[in-house]
Amino acid sequence: MTFIEKLSSAWTKNNSLLCVGLDPDLAKFPPHLRHAPDAITQFCKAIIDATADTACAFKPQIAYFAALRAEDQLEDICTYCRQTYPHLPIVLDAKRGDIGATAEQYAREAFERYGADAVTVNPYMGADSVQPYAEWRDRGVIVLCRTSNPGGSDLQFLQVDGQPLYQHVARMVSQKWNTNGQFALVVGATFPAELAAVREIVGDMPLLVPGIGAQGGDVAATVQAGCSANGDGMMINSSRAILYAAARGEESYADAARRVAQETRDAINLHRGH
């Protein structure tokens, strides 16, 4: 099954556009877990189990693991997710971008070592830096387009042939780079007008949409701007708001994560008209 097929199936099976981000921060873990040798594995597996029926995908952010020398735990978590919830795609959030020969190794890392269904990449170095990922015909390539951070405007609004650079990227990816039919774009929920512009350009191409939850993106505006004609088309990511929902409460971290994931999924579906 290809990335796009798995994602489309998950949208339907779980009636969800919610993508749960896995950004493990030991300082925010429950005190009893912080010093366990496999704390990250325990934490992430509990989050996955608690939210799997509310989500359309899981998105581990590789920097949170690598900074703690926990790549082996990331491998275990990805294996667990593939074996226990094989219908849910794993999006490795790595934002790689390098020359072709190096990109081949990054693709192997994402798709062989971690078994990810898709990986995020940076388009700044052009088509030949992205093509090695597309050689994996069944895997997804999710290209940065209009990012959710304020500083994204420093480059993404520069004019190229009379249009903002992010719109040029959207056209280039959807019309030229999508040779395996498995490409998607990253567009932030913090900029709904730009999200709508990208949707108009790319048709039904999937969008990975960070920026709700801790970053403050509006769910209603995001759904209105970004849904495809079928009422899906997005992986709307929330990480910290779900992972650390119990920080000041009495719920267990997994129960709190489930509660917030359900609330987020339901809020998204309310504005989808479901």
C-alpha positions in Angstrom: 0.0 0.0 0.0 1.4 3.4 -0.9 1.6 6.4 1.4 -1.3 8.1 -0.2 -3.5 5.0 -0.1 -2.7 4.4 3.5 -3.4 8.1 4.4 -6.7 8.0 2.5 -7.8 4.8 4.2 -6.9 6.3 7.6 -9.0 9.5 6.9 -12.0 7.2 6.3 -11.4 4.5 8.9 -10.8 6.9 11.8 -12.9 9.7 10.4 -10.0 12.0 11.4 -7.7 14.6 9.9 -5.7 14.8 13.1 -2.0 14.0 13.0 -0.4 13.4 16.4 3.1 14.7 16.6 5.7 12.9 18.8 8.1 15.5 20.2 9.5 13.9 23.4 10.8 16.4 25.9 12.1 14.7 29.1 11.6 17.9 31.1 7.9 17.7 30.5 7.6 14.0 31.2 5.8 12.8 34.4 8.4 12.7 37.2 8.3 9.0 37.7 9.3 8.4 34.0 12.0 11.0 33.5 15.0 8.8 34.6 13.9 5.5 33.1 16.4 4.2 30.5 13.6 3.7 28.0 11.5 6.7 29.1 11.0 8.0 25.6 9.8 4.6 24.3 7.4 4.2 27.2 6.0 7.7 26.8 5.5 7.6 23.1 4.0 4.1 23.0 1.5 5.1 25.7 0.6 8.2 23.6 0.2 6.1 20.5 -2.0 3.6 22.2 -4.1 6.4 23.7 -4.7 8.3 20.5 -4.5 5.8 17.6 -8.2 5.6 17.0 -8.4 9.4 16.9 -5.6 10.1 14.4 -4.9 9.7 10.7 -1.1 9.7 11.2 1.7 9.9 13.7 4.6 12.4 13.1 7.8 11.8 15.1 10.1 14.8 15.0 13.6 13.3 14.6 15.5 16.2 16.4 13.8 15.4 19.7 15.1 11.9 19.5 18.6 12.6 18.1 19.3 15.4 20.7 18.9 12.7 23.4 20.8 10.0 21.6 17.5 8.2 21.3 17.5 7.2 17.7 17.3 3.5 18.8 14.2 4.3 20.8 12.7 6.0 17.7 13.4 2.8 15.7 11.5 0.8 18.4 8.6 3.3 18.4 8.3 3.2 14.6 8.4 -0.6 14.6 5.7 -0.7 17.3 3.5 1.7 15.4 3.9 -0.3 12.1 3.2 -3.6 13.9 0.3 -2.5 16.1 -1.4 0.1 14.0 -0.3 -0.8 10.4 -3.2 1.3 8.9 -1.8 4.5 10.3 1.1 6.2 8.3 4.3 7.3 10.0 5.5 10.7 8.9 9.2 11.2 9.8 9.6 15.0 10.4 13.2 15.5 9.4 13.1 18.4 6.9 16.1 17.0 5.0 17.7 19.0 2.2 21.0 18.1 0.6 22.7 17.2 -2.7 21.6 14.0 -4.5 24.1 11.5 -3.2 23.6 12.6 0.4 19.8 12.7 -0.1 20.0 9.1 -1.1 21.4 8.3 2.3 18.8 10.4 4.1 16.1 8.6 2.1 17.5 5.2 3.3 17.6 6.5 6.9 13.9 7.5 6.7 12.5 4.6 4.8 14.9 1.7 5.7 16.1 2.5 9.2 12.8 3.9 10.5 10.4 2.4 8.1 8.6 5.7 7.7 5.7 6.0 5.2 6.7 9.6 4.4 9.4 12.2 5.2 9.5 15.9 5.2 12.1 17.6 3.0 13.3 21.1 2.2 13.1 22.2 -1.4 15.8 25.0 -1.2 18.4 23.0 -3.1 16.1 22.1 -6.0 14.7 19.1 -7.8 17.8 16.9 -7.8 17.9 17.1 -4.0 14.4 15.8 -3.7 14.4 13.2 -6.5 16.1 10.5 -4.5 13.1 10.3 -2.1 10.7 9.9 -5.0 12.7 6.8 -6.1 10.9 5.0 -3.3 7.8 4.7 -5.4 5.4 3.9 -2.5 6.7 6.4 0.0 5.6 10.0 0.6 7.7 13.1 0.1 6.3 16.1 2.0 7.9 19.3 0.8 8.1 22.5 2.9 5.9 25.2 1.3 4.4 27.8 3.6 5.7 27.1 7.1 3.9 28.0 10.3 6.7 30.0 11.9 6.7 33.9 11.6 10.2 33.9 10.0 9.0 31.8 7.1 7.9 35.1 5.4 11.6 36.1 5.1 12.0 33.9 2.1 8.6 32.5 1.3 7.0 35.8 0.3 9.8 36.8 -2.1 8.4 37.4 -5.5 9.2 34.9 -8.3 7.6 35.7 -11.7 5.0 37.9 -10.0 4.0 35.4 -7.3 5.2 34.6 -3.8 7.9 31.9 -3.6 5.7 29.6 -1.6 3.1 29.6 -4.4 5.9 28.9 -6.9 7.0 25.9 -4.8 3.4 24.6 -4.7 3.1 24.8 -8.5 6.5 23.2 -9.0 5.9 20.3 -6.7 2.4 19.6 -7.9 3.0 20.0 -11.6 6.7 18.8 -12.0 8.1 17.0 -9.1 5.3 14.7 -8.2 6.5 11.9 -10.5 5.4 9.1 -8.2 2.1 10.5 -7.2 3.1 10.4 -3.5 4.0 14.1 -2.8 2.4 16.4 -0.3 3.2 19.9 1.0 3.7 21.5 4.4 1.5 24.6 4.9 1.0 26.2 8.3 -2.4 26.6 10.0 -1.2 30.0 11.2 -1.7 31.4 7.7 -5.2 30.4 6.5 -5.2 32.7 3.5 -2.0 31.2 2.2 -3.4 27.7 3.0 -6.4 28.5 0.8 -4.1 29.8 -2.0 -2.1 26.6 -1.9 -5.2 24.4 -1.9 -6.4 26.2 -5.0 -3.1 25.6 -6.8 -2.6 21.9 -5.9 -6.1 20.5 -6.1 -6.5 17.4 -3.9 -2.8 16.9 -3.0 -2.5 16.2 0.7 -1.2 18.9 3.0 0.6 18.5 6.3 -0.7 21.4 8.4 1.2 22.2 11.6 0.3 25.2 13.8 -2.9 24.4 15.8 -2.7 23.7 19.5 0.4 25.3 21.1 1.1 27.5 18.0 -2.4 29.0 18.2 -3.8 28.3 14.7 -7.6 28.4 14.4 -9.2 25.1 13.7 -12.3 26.5 11.9 -10.2 28.7 9.6 -7.8 25.9 8.9 -10.6 23.5 7.9 -12.4 26.0 5.8 -9.2 27.0 4.0 -7.5 23.6 3.6 -9.9 20.8 3.0 -10.0 19.2 -0.4 -13.2 18.8 -2.4 -13.8 15.5 -0.6 -13.7 17.1 2.9 -10.3 15.6 3.7 -6.9 16.3 2.2 -5.1 17.4 5.4 -3.0 16.0 8.2 -3.6 18.7 10.8 -0.8 18.2 13.3 -0.9 18.8 17.0 2.0 17.8 19.2 2.6 19.6 22.5 -1.0 20.4 23.2 -1.7 16.6 23.2 1.5 15.2 24.6 1.7 17.4 27.6 -2.0 18.0 28.3 -1.7 16.6 31.9 1.1 18.9 32.9 -1.0 20.8 35.4 -3.8 18.3 35.9 -4.5 15.1 37.8 -5.1 12.9 34.8 -2.5 10.4 33.7 -0.5 11.7 30.7 -2.0 9.1 28.4 -5.6 9.8 29.5 -5.1 13.5 29.1 -3.6 13.1 25.7 -6.5 11.0 24.6 -9.0 13.5 25.9 -7.3 16.4 24.0 -6.8 14.3 20.9 -10.5 13.4 20.9 -11.5 17.1 21.4 -9.2 18.2 18.6 -10.5 15.5 16.2 -14.1 16.4 17.0 -13.5 20.1 16.6 -12.0 19.5 13.2 -14.9 17.3 12.2 -17.4 19.8 13.4 -16.1 22.3 10.9 -15.9 19.6 8.2 -19.6 19.3 8.6 -19.4 15.7 9.9 
